């Protein structure tokens, strides 16, 4: 059964907004979109024109990078937009539910709540290294479950879920729920993407982002990779021009061969720094636990997370306090920075000046 049978019934025949750029026509003079015929004073390179709804050159370059056909990609304003659109497409307010482990990325819960869907969580335990019990996760699903969401590597725990394990979950959910795998940090994990599962399991969808490894957080570009019918569905309900022209230009520059090679070298540096910082933290007297991480961050439990946070902030270094999340008492999430930034952090936490 096609997963489109599980979308909101009122969207089955939904017609998208017919923006001027959707027509597909090319012309020397464009008088179809009520744009200004003149470039603005601040820019003379085409910002007076609306961008393509889905820029073909960027889609092609990302498809090549991810090893998929361009028809499998939808590009939006960060992964958050794709999450929101999938929840809107599948979930009926007051009736359907979404399942995910906890702790995890907070936007899944927020998106589900805004859509009026029940958000069900399976608690992960730090003493078990936040291992996921697949059977317990599946036990939370029922006939009204529309999405099961896994962040891999998981934010903030750094836990990895990949390979045939995901294939097994997808098979168990076939025909009834979308398995959404958020791979925002996959480049730091050294494992294959879940994109390879989509041909066998069309109920798998994958999120990627240019915000992390490609250093474009300010450009806000997220990528949904899914079966063509899911991509078409999201495109129908999305706003007409999701990607600003300047963001597209920045992304193309970040994805040329030299830039990608430079990114790969930076990943190598970051992985070495992740190991160095983890080892240094483990030697500190007030550190109770540093969990293994497959992301560009570390989850650390302190004897007193508030005091550790204050020491870092006193040195001008901001960390993420996650200690109010269930199961993360006295924990901070620490992004692995450049070597000099990490040196300053370690000195601050040790109570000395860098």
C-alpha positions, 0 to 999 in steps of 0.5 A: 500500500502506498504511504500516500493512503496515510496522509490527511484525506483532505490533502489527497487532491490538494492543488499547490499555489501556482506561483509564476516560477512553477509554469516552467516557461523561460522568457527573455522578458518576465512580466508574470510575477509583479516583480520590479524590472530593476535591480535594487541599489544594494545588489545588481545580480538578480535579487529583484526576481523570485528564485526557482521553487527548487533550484535545479543546479543545487538539487543536482549537486546535492543529489550527486553528493548523497548518491540519489536521483534529484527527483528524490530531493526537496529543499527547504528552509532548514530541516525544521520546515521539512519536519513541519510539512511532513507533520502537516501532511500526515497528521490529523489534529486530535486523532493521529500520533508521532513516536520518537525516543527521548531525549532527542531534538526538541522540534519534533515535539513542537511540530507535533504539538502545533499540528495537534498530534499526540507525541509519544516518547520512549525514554532512553537511559544514560546508564544503558548508553541511551540504547534504543529498544526497537520492540519497545519503540514499536510497541508505542505505535498503533493504527493512528501512528503516522510518523516514527522519528529517529535522529541519528546521530541523536541530538543530544546523546550522540547515539547512532541508529543505522543500517539494517536495524533501520531497515527492520524498523521500516519493514515493520512500519510499512504501509502504515507509518513514515520512518523519518531519519534525521541525519543532521550530524551523519557526516561526523559518524563515519557510517552510510546514510539511510538514503540507501534504504529508500528504494527497498523501503519507500516509507523511509525519509531522510533529513540532511542539512547544510547547517552543520558540516557545510558551515551554512547555518545562517543560510537555512538550507535543509534537504528532504530525501524520500520516495518521489511521491513523498517529495511531490506531496511536500512540494504541493503544500510548501510555500512557493519560494522556500530558498532565497537566492543568496542562500542558494549561491552560498550553498553552491559555493560550499559544494564545489569540489575544493570546498567539499575537500576542505570540509572533509579535512575539517571533519578529520580535525573535528573528530580528532578534537572530539576524542581529545576533548572527551579524554580531557573531560574524563580526567576532570574531578567534577565530570561524572560521565562523558558519553561516546558521540557520533556527532560534533558534540559531547554529552557530559554529566557533571557533579554540578552542571550549573557550576560548570556552565557558570565557569564556562560562561565566565570565560565567555564560552556558552554551552547548552544546558540540557539538565532539565530534560528527563534523564539528563540531570546535571548534563551539558551538551558541548559542541566540539569547536576549533582547537583553540576554542576547545583549549579555552573551554578545557581551561575554563572548566578546569578553573584556570585561565586560557 
